[in-house]
Amino acid sequence: MGAMNILAAQVWHFWIAVLLVPAVIVAVIAVIVIYLTKVFGPRYPKR
């Protein structure tokens, strides 16, 4: 039973990682884009 619990835990953590990695990548890109628009927006105002 111990080996099955460890295997289930590894599979569970794998699927959590599969779901979290794309979300984290999108969040980091969004933060960078928002930061750049806030920093460079006032420097180059729209006409």
N, C-alpha and C positions, 0 to 999 in steps of 0.2 A: 504493500500500500504506500510506503514512503516514496518509492520511485515514481509512482503515478501522480502523487501530489506535487512532486518537484516538476515533473513533465507538464502537468496542467498549469503550474505557476509560470513556467517558461513560456508556454503557448499564450497564456493570458497576457503576460507582459509584452509579448511580441505584438499582439493585436492592439494593445493600448498604444504602443509606439507607432504602429502603422496609422492609427487615427490621429495621434498628436503631432507627428512630424510635419505633415502638410499644413495643419492649422498654425503651428508655430512659425513656419516659413512665411505663410501669408501674413501673419500678424507682424513679423519683423519687417517685411517689405512695406506694409501699410504704415508702420511707425516711421520708417525712413521717408516715405513719400509725404506724409503729413508734416514731418519736420522740415523737409526741403521746401514745401509750399509755404510754411509759416515763416521760414527764414528768408527765402528769396522772393516771396510774394510782395512785400513792401518795397523791395528794391526795384522791381519791374512791374509797376502798376498797369492795370488794363486801361486801354484808351477809352 
